Amino acid sequence: IQLIPTGTVLHKGGPCSFNPPFIMKKFLLLLLSAITLSTAFAQEEQETTPAQIFKSAPRNYAAEAQPETNPIIVERLEEWKDLKFGFMVHWGPYSQWGVVESWSICSEPWISRDGAPYMEYVQNYRKLNRTFKPNKFDAKRWAKNASDAGMKYVVFTTKHHDGFCLWPNPVSTHTVRESSWREGRGDVLRELSEACKEYGLGFGVYISPWDRNAPTYGTPEYNNVFRQTLEHALTQYGPIYEQWFDGANGEGPNGRRQQYDWPLFNATVARLQPQAVIFSDVGPGCRWMGNEQGFCGSTCWSRLSVAGFAPGAEAPAPAVLNSGESDGECWIPAETDVSIRPGWFHHASEQPKSLQQLLGIYYTSVGRNSLLLLNVPPDARGRIDAADSLRLMEFRAALDTIFAYDIAQGGRITASQERGRAKGSRRYRAENVLDTAYHTYWTAEDSTLQPTLTLTFPQEVVFNRLMLQEYIPLGQRVVHFTLQIMDGAGTWITAARGTTIGYKRILCLPTIGTTAIRICFDASLAVPVINRVALYNDRLYNPEEEVEL
């Protein structure tokens, strides 16, 4: 039996340094309003201030839980629990060559340019904006691919590090307006935002502050130019679901680096799109989780201390980002970004990851309390590669098959204790973890930090996946848990151990046959609050079949 690692890396930090309104984001968001609305388990509802929302999950639990009743917050909570994963798009004039990334014009020696002299390469690259003519671009096809794959939102690289803007940015002369595409009247941002609206997808924008074209880059003036860039992109295309900030900071066209004004950038987003999630290494809406390979830490807290840190080189250590911090000052959940191909941009010589690899990524991201943002790069024509599209459909079909039948539904569940039962209440009964209603859950009395749940079956069941979910509006609490199974002699034996749960934890187990399981919550920050226990038998994913690309 494989045991789940229990280690975690913690980093001590000071109080949050961002202004409170920045955290009121659609994605976790008002999720936090629910967490702090009454310091969790409060007897009376209280008005929640922005400061309370920003400080997020409570640590003092009163006597009785109150479900959230604010309809706006309930809607956002329902949205959060169903997100699972999104669709990222890296695309631009560099896609014409099909062999490079947008940062290939940087002077760093580690970048491959197929042996071409640097200045010659840069001059040829800069001509790409004039020859940019994606005659097969169809934003609706992109949105349909995302929707058919079961994705809930799209994040588009509207401006990558080379500075080319895929909308007519009025403060730049390096845009689609200066290209030959549609005689300079094209606007990818508009078409994609409208397509996302048609298909019911959240629309997010990646706008890189690094700019290899802007003449003011590397001077104080550039921060205001970038602010104006944000203002135009965030006011012309409807609601923005997520603002994605890359912390990369390289040389500009004049050889200088920029001192980014992150408070100004974040304040601009919060002012113009207050519901938008702001992604960066340190949030404040959600965080990068430390790598681009698609795996979140087996321990993953949604909290992080960010005082004294900034996106990019000044971010917390990757290990800290990967696992979060149990005592972090701010609620900044993880978003796992990875590409379906080896590179972020379309390279004709590359192939998409295998279905086995994608399933493995799903388990190490969504299955570890993170969202998954999967990059699918269009080709030079503006089309999603047929191989990528097919793999997405296989991925969707596999997930639908794996999670179609919850074996736990056929069992009888009991708990070592149910909150309020001694007084005749069944509000927090154990059976709540088997229903699909988000706002019902099981919990025990405040003083009980090591309760157990037991599932028994009339005959042997076979499973290899255990899914657990905490009721996040009342915080992330579980530190460590153990899965036990009953053997043929009626003895409980340990099958696996896990650490954090959060919104969702899926343990990948060897195939187990038993008539009973017991989940022991060994350590928690406060009494566990569990709203789902499920068992599945995955016959499709086999880690031994993964191939490294």
VOGU-3710 file (C-alpha; in Angstrom, 3 decimals, decimal comma):
1> iqliptgtvl> 0,000/0,000/0,000  1,444/3,363/-0,974  1,320/6,038/1,695  0,594/9,637/0,817  3,473/11,981/1,834  2,707/14,059/4,891  5,494/16,643/4,812  4,962/20,329/4,127  7,163/23,401/3,888  6,034/26,438/5,833
11> hkggpcsfnp> 7,211/30,004/5,582  6,537/32,605/8,202  5,333/35,976/6,972  3,869/39,205/8,207  0,462/40,740/7,642  -1,026/41,047/4,167  0,227/44,065/2,255  -2,482/44,444/-0,426  -5,532/46,665/-0,042  -8,660/44,720/1,001
21> pfimkkflll> -10,775/45,243/-2,145  -8,278/43,264/-4,214  -9,337/39,997/-2,640  -13,019/40,359/-3,487  -12,655/38,186/-6,516  -15,177/36,025/-8,232  -13,144/32,911/-7,829  -12,552/32,854/-4,116  -13,831/35,809/-3,475  -16,836/36,117/-1,972
31> llsaitlsta> -15,951/32,644/-1,063  -14,113/34,446/1,677  -17,116/36,553/2,507  -18,754/33,327/3,526  -15,727/32,257/5,514  -15,585/35,450/7,491  -19,211/36,464/7,411  -19,643/35,337/10,999  -16,230/34,021/12,051  -17,435/30,615/10,940
41> faqeeqettp> -19,679/28,754/13,454  -21,178/32,074/14,683  -24,625/32,164/16,243  -25,662/35,461/14,664  -24,915/36,824/11,200  -22,769/39,954/11,175  -22,017/42,427/8,422  -18,699/41,558/6,778  -16,207/44,329/6,117  -13,579/44,223/3,353
51> aqifksaprn> -10,897/43,840/6,009  -12,635/40,749/7,366  -12,883/39,298/3,889  -9,217/39,912/3,234  -8,037/38,322/6,467  -10,194/35,375/5,411  -10,654/32,049/7,122  -11,429/32,283/10,848  -9,619/30,599/13,713  -12,186/31,107/16,518
61> yaaeaqpetn> -15,213/28,850/16,247  -18,341/29,603/18,223  -21,117/27,254/19,175  -23,347/26,772/16,142  -22,810/26,801/12,342  -24,987/29,040/10,205  -25,301/28,305/6,483  -24,690/31,159/4,067  -27,920/32,890/2,986  -26,645/35,831/0,914
71> piiverleew> -27,729/34,817/-2,639  -24,725/36,504/-4,306  -22,270/34,659/-2,081  -24,125/31,365/-2,487  -23,933/31,755/-6,273  -20,187/32,399/-6,140  -19,633/29,400/-3,868  -21,556/27,165/-6,241  -19,473/28,511/-9,115  -16,205/27,871/-7,281
81> kdlkfgfmvh> -16,967/24,265/-6,493  -17,746/23,466/-10,133  -14,813/25,250/-11,814  -12,279/22,400/-11,780  -10,242/23,608/-14,739  -9,827/26,267/-17,397  -8,490/26,794/-20,913  -5,354/28,890/-21,466  -4,318/30,188/-24,889  -0,763/31,259/-25,819
91> wgpysqwgvv> -0,829/32,697/-29,315  0,573/35,604/-31,298  2,748/36,626/-34,282  5,539/34,322/-33,087  3,226/31,386/-33,861  3,941/32,001/-37,572  7,343/30,355/-37,288  6,026/27,450/-35,250  9,411/26,902/-33,649  9,903/29,686/-31,079
101> eswsicsepw> 8,492/31,190/-27,916  7,821/34,926/-27,614  10,829/35,463/-25,358  13,287/34,238/-28,029  14,219/37,867/-28,830  15,674/38,294/-25,336  19,451/38,430/-25,140  19,807/35,658/-22,567  22,291/33,047/-23,850  20,153/30,039/-22,850
111> isrdgapyme> 17,576/30,777/-25,565  17,920/28,751/-28,773  17,671/30,600/-32,092  18,654/27,788/-34,429  22,158/29,222/-34,806  21,060/32,595/-36,217  23,082/35,698/-35,173  21,202/37,508/-32,440  20,620/40,886/-34,151  19,591/39,254/-37,428
121> yvqnyrklnr> 17,185/37,054/-35,546  15,661/40,015/-33,687  15,221/42,041/-36,876  13,432/39,156/-38,582  11,290/38,572/-35,510  10,155/42,195/-35,405  8,813/41,884/-38,940  6,356/39,214/-37,783  3,814/41,791/-36,660  3,463/43,010/-40,253
131> tfkpnkfdak> 3,046/39,496/-41,678  0,638/38,359/-38,941  -2,356/37,093/-40,913  -4,149/34,154/-39,228  -6,660/33,421/-41,975  -8,300/30,529/-40,091  -8,781/32,301/-36,762  -12,225/31,604/-35,315  -12,774/32,571/-31,668  -15,974/30,531/-31,518
141> rwaknasdag> -14,025/27,369/-32,339  -11,684/28,078/-29,436  -14,574/28,638/-27,058  -16,372/25,542/-28,301  -13,239/23,437/-27,753  -13,026/24,718/-24,186  -16,718/24,154/-23,515  -16,756/20,676/-25,060  -13,775/19,733/-22,904  -15,714/20,665/-19,761
151> mkyvvfttkh> -13,662/23,783/-19,023  -15,329/26,703/-17,271  -13,150/29,681/-18,141  -10,572/30,943/-20,662  -7,352/32,908/-20,038  -5,888/34,476/-23,191  -2,374/35,920/-23,658  -3,474/39,284/-25,011  0,074/40,664/-24,663  3,071/38,436/-24,077
161> hdgfclwpnp> 6,667/39,462/-23,363  7,385/40,614/-26,922  4,861/43,421/-26,386  2,568/42,634/-29,328  -1,039/43,451/-28,408  -3,791/41,298/-29,879  -6,203/44,207/-29,608  -5,749/47,803/-30,859  -4,118/49,106/-27,693  -4,110/52,928/-28,059
171> vsthtvress> -0,859/53,353/-26,097  1,153/50,988/-28,306  2,195/50,942/-31,944  2,908/47,224/-31,823  -0,610/45,805/-32,193  -3,022/44,088/-34,567  -3,829/47,585/-35,827  -0,366/47,760/-37,420  -0,605/44,268/-38,943  -1,929/43,253/-42,360
181> wregrgdvlr> -4,582/41,043/-40,764  -8,041/42,302/-41,711  -6,411/45,507/-42,948  -5,540/46,461/-39,378  -9,124/46,261/-38,140  -8,886/42,906/-36,348  -9,466/42,589/-32,616  -8,845/39,129/-31,141  -9,790/40,282/-27,669  -13,241/41,396/-28,756
191> elseackeyg> -14,035/38,270/-30,739  -12,843/35,923/-28,008  -14,638/37,784/-25,214  -17,877/37,598/-27,211  -17,346/33,900/-27,973  -16,775/33,145/-24,289  -20,000/34,939/-23,430  -21,871/32,885/-26,045  -20,559/29,593/-24,626  -21,015/30,549/-20,980
201> lgfgvyispw> -17,287/30,707/-20,190  -15,540/33,097/-17,852  -13,135/35,332/-19,794  -9,673/36,083/-18,433  -6,725/38,041/-19,805  -2,987/37,486/-19,494  -1,247/40,845/-19,939  2,514/40,679/-19,399  4,176/43,755/-17,870  7,447/42,711/-19,514
211> drnaptygtp> 7,651/44,419/-22,912  10,469/43,906/-25,412  9,030/46,612/-27,678  7,871/49,580/-25,587  10,465/52,407/-25,804  9,679/53,531/-22,235  10,303/50,082/-20,725  12,952/50,355/-17,995  11,870/53,881/-16,975  9,361/55,151/-14,374
221> eynnvfrqtl> 7,134/56,314/-17,225  6,483/52,747/-18,350  4,407/51,878/-15,270  1,855/54,489/-16,311  1,942/53,203/-19,890  1,189/49,734/-18,591  -1,577/51,136/-16,386  -3,154/52,659/-19,495  -2,773/49,323/-21,280  -4,676/47,650/-18,457
231> ehaltqygpi> -7,324/50,369/-18,459  -8,107/49,886/-22,123  -8,154/46,088/-21,997  -10,296/46,037/-18,857  -12,922/48,556/-19,951  -13,748/47,599/-23,545  -14,544/43,891/-23,426  -17,108/43,228/-20,731  -16,638/41,421/-17,403  -13,164/39,992/-16,826
241> yeqwfdgang> -13,116/36,776/-14,838  -9,379/36,562/-14,171  -6,449/38,957/-14,595  -3,326/36,841/-15,052  -0,025/38,520/-14,133  3,273/36,872/-15,077  6,123/38,070/-12,889  8,767/37,701/-15,637  11,032/40,753/-15,772  13,679/40,756/-18,495
251> egpngrrqqy> 15,414/43,374/-20,583  13,505/45,835/-22,734  14,570/47,082/-26,182  16,993/49,501/-24,504  18,653/46,775/-22,406  17,091/47,994/-19,149  14,805/46,163/-16,741  11,655/47,619/-15,260  10,821/48,207/-11,615  7,177/47,110/-11,700
261> dwplfnatva> 4,627/49,064/-9,668  2,535/46,092/-8,519  0,330/48,130/-6,136  -0,605/50,376/-9,081  -1,310/47,423/-11,373  -3,435/45,580/-8,800  -5,304/48,760/-7,866  -6,131/49,373/-11,527  -7,651/45,910/-11,886  -9,575/46,241/-8,624
271> rlqpqavifs> -10,959/49,631/-9,666  -12,067/48,577/-13,145  -12,982/44,916/-12,645  -13,548/44,456/-8,887  -14,953/40,935/-9,367  -11,877/39,694/-11,270  -9,476/37,203/-9,754  -5,908/38,539/-9,795  -3,401/35,750/-10,379  0,309/36,094/-9,619
281> dvgpgcrwmg> 2,982/34,421/-7,522  1,454/36,155/-4,492  -2,153/36,630/-5,590  -3,996/38,470/-4,198  -6,787/36,383/-5,795  -5,046/33,088/-6,523  -1,420/32,000/-6,702  1,044/30,252/-8,960  1,918/26,951/-7,338  5,650/26,888/-8,016
291> neqgfcgstc> 6,105/24,870/-11,220  4,799/24,470/-14,761  4,693/20,668/-14,784  1,140/20,382/-13,487  1,500/19,145/-9,929  0,422/20,832/-6,736  1,866/19,786/-3,398  0,429/16,684/-1,786  -0,003/19,122/1,081  -1,760/22,201/-0,271
301> wsrlsvagfa> -3,101/24,964/1,946  -5,142/27,787/0,464  -3,387/30,268/2,735  -0,168/32,198/2,113  1,743/35,000/3,824  2,798/37,574/1,231  4,145/40,547/3,209  7,578/41,451/1,851  7,100/39,406/-1,325  6,214/40,318/-4,907
311> pgaeapapav> 5,638/38,453/-8,177  8,701/37,167/-10,009  12,162/37,077/-8,457  10,848/38,346/-5,119  8,210/35,610/-4,765  8,198/33,025/-1,979  10,205/29,862/-2,615  8,587/27,398/-5,072  8,197/24,827/-2,287  6,173/27,349/-0,260
321> lnsgesdgec> 3,984/28,245/-3,235  3,476/24,553/-3,935  2,177/23,695/-0,485  0,873/26,989/0,904  0,958/27,685/4,627  -1,383/26,466/7,331  -0,870/29,725/9,232  -0,680/32,028/6,205  -2,154/35,498/6,667  -4,115/35,561/3,388
331> wipaetdvsi> -6,515/33,224/1,604  -4,803/32,725/-1,796  -5,656/29,306/-3,266  -3,532/27,642/-5,926  -4,082/27,574/-9,680  -1,977/24,993/-11,516  -0,892/26,021/-15,015  0,571/23,568/-17,529  0,591/23,175/-21,303  -0,967/20,313/-23,232
341> rpgwfhhase> 2,255/20,357/-25,314  5,902/20,510/-24,183  6,001/24,239/-25,057  3,607/27,071/-24,299  3,296/28,027/-27,972  2,456/25,823/-30,936  5,468/23,989/-32,327  4,706/21,896/-35,385  7,175/19,209/-34,326  5,545/18,611/-30,928
351> qpkslqqllg> 2,679/16,367/-29,911  0,139/16,788/-27,097  0,533/15,031/-23,795  -0,939/11,558/-23,586  -4,271/10,869/-21,922  -2,368/9,174/-19,106  -0,313/12,307/-18,517  -3,383/14,546/-18,483  -5,181/12,293/-16,013  -2,101/12,315/-13,803
361> iyytsvgrns> -2,048/16,110/-13,941  -5,742/16,252/-13,028  -5,144/14,142/-9,932  -2,144/16,248/-8,844  -3,944/19,564/-9,338  -7,737/19,373/-9,029  -7,238/16,348/-6,775  -4,992/18,370/-4,467  -7,074/21,466/-3,736  -6,096/23,465/-6,831
371> llllnvppda> -7,691/24,597/-10,067  -6,137/23,387/-13,326  -5,428/25,859/-16,139  -4,494/23,839/-19,233  -2,790/25,695/-22,076  -3,865/24,733/-25,618  -1,884/26,791/-28,186  -3,396/27,496/-31,636  -1,205/27,171/-34,732  -0,067/29,930/-37,103
381> rgridaadsl> -3,434/29,912/-38,880  -5,305/30,498/-35,638  -6,696/26,961/-35,370  -6,498/24,545/-32,457  -4,462/21,576/-33,694  -6,681/18,571/-34,458  -4,478/16,348/-32,284  -4,936/18,695/-29,320  -8,681/18,943/-29,859  -9,021/15,174/-29,998
391> rlmefraald> -6,965/14,758/-26,821  -9,195/17,264/-25,016  -12,286/15,265/-25,949  -10,602/12,049/-24,774  -9,730/13,779/-21,519  -13,318/14,926/-20,977  -14,710/11,469/-21,780  -12,232/9,813/-19,407  -13,137/12,105/-16,505  -16,841/11,591/-17,129
401> tifaydiaqg> -16,313/7,823/-17,084  -14,089/7,737/-14,001  -16,411/9,846/-11,856  -19,724/8,574/-13,211  -20,514/6,229/-10,315  -19,855/6,909/-6,632  -19,464/3,552/-4,898  -19,937/5,168/-1,485  -23,603/5,749/-2,337  -24,260/2,036/-1,752
411> gritasqerg> -22,931/2,082/1,807  -24,186/3,002/5,257  -22,265/5,767/6,984  -21,869/6,465/10,681  -19,755/8,903/12,663  -17,976/8,699/15,992  -19,896/11,850/16,901  -22,459/14,182/15,315  -22,662/17,796/16,385  -25,806/18,541/18,397
421> rakgsrryra> -27,130/14,964/18,334  -27,095/14,748/22,132  -29,674/17,561/22,040  -31,779/15,816/19,422  -30,429/17,643/16,343  -29,609/15,796/13,094  -28,542/18,900/11,207  -24,916/17,721/10,985  -25,590/14,016/10,560  -23,037/11,744/8,901
431> envldtayht> -25,353/11,025/5,964  -24,798/14,586/4,726  -21,422/13,594/3,261  -23,137/11,217/0,820  -25,537/13,712/-0,712  -24,584/16,107/-3,491  -25,875/19,284/-1,834  -23,008/21,689/-1,306  -24,372/23,363/1,819  -24,952/20,228/3,863
441> ywtaedstlq> -22,094/18,702/5,807  -21,124/16,593/8,782  -19,216/17,865/11,772  -18,683/17,045/15,445  -18,535/19,122/18,627  -15,867/21,843/18,827  -13,773/19,899/21,310  -13,612/16,820/19,069  -10,568/17,240/16,823  -10,091/13,557/15,951
451> ptltltfpqe> -13,496/12,228/14,888  -14,020/9,341/12,465  -16,415/8,399/9,674  -17,183/4,736/8,911  -18,724/3,366/5,710  -20,003/-0,216/5,703  -21,313/-2,196/2,727  -23,585/-5,233/2,504  -20,993/-6,962/0,341  -17,423/-6,349/-0,786
461> vvfnrlmlqe> -16,804/-3,282/-2,926  -13,772/-2,535/-5,095  -12,320/0,970/-5,442  -9,034/2,798/-6,045  -9,962/6,465/-5,534  -11,047/8,238/-2,355  -12,434/11,764/-2,701  -12,904/14,031/0,314  -14,184/17,608/0,445  -14,251/20,151/3,236
471> yiplgqrvvh> -17,014/22,744/3,468  -14,782/25,662/2,488  -17,130/28,486/3,583  -16,141/27,445/7,118  -12,428/27,307/6,330  -9,753/24,738/5,517  -9,103/22,741/8,660  -7,826/19,184/8,216  -4,075/18,743/8,740  -3,826/14,961/8,503
481> ftlqimdgag> -6,132/11,998/7,951  -5,880/8,221/7,628  -7,844/5,766/5,508  -8,399/2,380/7,116  -10,026/-0,682/5,561  -11,411/-3,792/7,171  -9,681/-7,016/6,192  -11,271/-10,463/5,931  -10,691/-11,132/9,638  -12,568/-8,008/10,688
491> twitaargtt> -9,409/-6,075/11,582  -8,855/-2,431/10,657  -5,645/-1,898/8,687  -4,158/1,344/7,375  -4,478/1,703/3,609  -3,238/5,280/3,102  -2,488/8,558/4,814  -3,119/12,089/3,579  -2,542/15,631/4,722  -4,647/18,579/3,574
501> igykrilclp> -8,092/18,238/1,976  -9,433/21,702/1,151  -12,161/21,990/-1,459  -11,223/18,629/-2,957  -8,708/15,862/-2,279  -8,515/12,704/-4,377  -6,240/9,910/-3,199  -5,001/7,532/-5,920  -4,847/4,084/-4,309  -4,022/0,565/-5,400
511> tigttairic> -7,197/-1,412/-6,055  -8,852/-2,261/-2,731  -11,589/-4,784/-1,970  -13,350/-4,478/1,386  -16,699/-4,389/3,159  -15,892/-1,306/5,275  -13,685/1,778/5,353  -12,934/4,197/8,155  -11,636/7,750/7,733  -9,784/8,996/10,796
521> fdaslavpvi> -9,215/12,730/11,040  -5,961/12,611/12,981  -5,199/16,340/13,266  -7,124/19,514/12,430  -6,874/23,233/13,115  -10,475/23,051/14,332  -13,212/20,432/14,308  -13,406/18,997/10,732  -16,351/20,079/8,573  -16,796/17,524/5,754
531> nrvalyndrl> -19,365/17,863/3,006  -18,442/14,953/0,708  -16,978/11,459/0,858  -16,904/9,465/-2,382  -15,290/6,287/-3,713  -14,545/5,517/-7,359  -12,950/2,719/-9,334  -10,758/4,247/-12,050  -9,967/1,683/-14,741  -8,413/4,212/-17,121
541> ynpeeevel> -5,492/5,869/-15,357  -2,380/3,810/-14,723  0,639/5,842/-13,532  2,985/3,204/-14,926  1,817/4,041/-18,454  2,800/7,712/-18,266  5,421/8,734/-20,834  7,733/11,690/-20,227  7,710/14,145/-23,153
//
